[in-house]
Amino acid sequence: MTTGRTDPQRRARIIAATLDLIAEEGIARVSHRRIAARAGVPLGSMTYHFSGIDQLLQDAFRSFTDHIVAVFDAHLAAAADRDQAREAVADLVHALSEESPRDLVLTQELYTLAARQPSYRELTHEWMRRSRVHLEKHFDPETARQLDALIEGLTLHRALAREPHERALTLEAVVRITAPARQRER
């Protein structure tokens, strides 16, 4: 491993170690010392790369939200029409709820911070805006907002349920929310 300022991956390793520590032990267990040890970097690297723990957490969660937005894009990019977009959203819910317990925990940790601290609330607002950009390629802005909330809720319910619901129920919920208003009124 390269040491000192010639280590171009050090900052990225610190961010990754921060997210790993949060996912495994919770935000309350985060400290410069624990992160440095986990990242395999000198403790002084923490203050060289970040002005403090808050900047480190902000940057780490920004990196995490970039990852989740990329997951949205990976699922929705290939959809050529509304029906394919609905299928992609159902697939997205199941991927988010099944593939990475780490991502689920990090999401909840970020939401808890956002509920308490305005700077993290701004980060979640930006994350939601970016996620909706992908949804708005296929649905109007109001529907995209509702669909974004549905994705969050169904993902959490599936991940925490003793018996997670099947994909057919997810798709039915997506179709209901994305149906034209006149069809929903029937």
N, C-alpha and C positions, 0 to 999 in steps of 0.2 A: 504494500500500500504506500502511495506517495504521501509525503508529509508536507506541512507548511503551506505557503501560498501557492505552490505549484500543484496543489490537489484540486483540480477543477470540479470534481464531483462532491467535495466535502459539504457544501451547502445543501445539495440534493439529498445526501445521506442523512444529514441532520433532520431535514423535513420528513423523510421517510421514517426515520427512527421516532420522531415525534408522533406521527400518525399511528405507528405500530404500538407505541406505549399507550396512547389514548385508547386505542381499540382493545388492547389487552387488559389494561388496568384502570382506565378512566382518567378524566381530566384532572382529578384531585391528586393523582400520583405523578403529575408532570413536574419536573424540575430540570434546571440546566444540567446538573450533575448526572441525573439518571439518563437524560437524552444523550449527553456526550458519551457516556459509557456504552450505551446501546449502539450509537453510531460509530464507535471506535475512533473518536476524535478527542484532541485535548480540550479540556474545559474552556480554555481561553478562546477556542474557535466559536463558542456560542456568542460571545459578545463581539467578536470580529465580524460575524455574518449577520447578527440580529441585534437591534438596539435594546431588546429586552424580551422577556417571555411572551408579552402580548404580541409583539411583532412576529415572533416565531409562530405562535398559535394562529395568528391571522394568515401568515404565508402558508402554513401547513394546511389550514382549512381551505384556502384559496386553491391550493394544489389539488386537494380532495374534490372540490366542486368542479374543477376543470376535468377531472377524471369522470365524474358522474355525467357531466354534459357530453363528454365524448361517448359514453355508453348510450345516452339518448340518441346522439347522432348516428352511432353505429346501427341502432335498431330502426330508426326512422328514415335514414337517407335513401334507402332503396325503394321505398314505397312510391309507386307510380300513380296511385289513385286513392280515393277515400277508403275503400274496402281494404286495400293493402295496408294503409296507415292504421286502420283499426286493428288489424291482425298484428301489426308491428307493436302497437301499444300494449296489446295483451301479452305478446312475447316479452316486452320490456318489463312489465310488472312481474312476470314469472322469473325472469333473469335476475332482477333486483332482489327478489325475495328468496331465491334459492341459491344463487351462485356465490355470494360473498357476505357471510355474517359480519365480517370486518366492516364492510361498507355500511351495513345497517347500523352497527354500533356507532360508527363515526357520524352518520347522519343524525342520530339521536343526540349525541354529545354536542354537535354543532347547534341543533335546535335548542338544547338546554341553555347553551351560552347565549344564543340569540334572544331567548326569552328574558334574559337578565341584563344583557349589555347591548346598547344601541349599535356599537361598531360591528358586532357579529350579526345583528339584525340586518344591517346594510349588506353584509356579505351574503346572507340568505336571500335578500331581495334580488340582488344581482344574479345569484344562482337561479332563482325561479324565473327571472326575466330571460336568461340565456336558455333555460330548458324550454320555455314557451316559444322561443324563436323556432325551435325544431318542430314543435306542435303546430305552429301557425303556418307552416309550409303546407299543411293539409286541412286545417280547421280555422274558423274565424277566431279572432282574439278572445271573445267571451267564452267560447267553447274550449279553447286551448287552456284558459285559466281554470275552468271547471275540471278539465281532463287532467291537468297537472295535479290538482288536489286529489282527484280520484286515484291517480298513480301512487301518490304518497300513501294514501289511506289503505288501498288494497295491498300494496307492498308490505306495509307494517302488519296488517291483519294476517296475510299469508305467512309471513315470517314467524309470527308469534303464536299462531294457532296450533292447537294440538293436532287438528286434522285440517290442513289448509284446503281451501276451496279449489275446485278444478278450473282449468283454463276456460272451459265453456262459460262458467259464471263470470269470469273476468271479461271475456269478450262480450257477453250480454250487457254488462254494465257499461262498457265502452260504447257499444252500439246505442244504448239508450241515451247516453249523454251527447253523443255526436249526431243523433237523428235530427232532422230539421224540426223546428219548433212545432209546426202543424202536426207532425207525426207523434210528438211527445204528448200533445194535448188529448189524444184519443184515448 
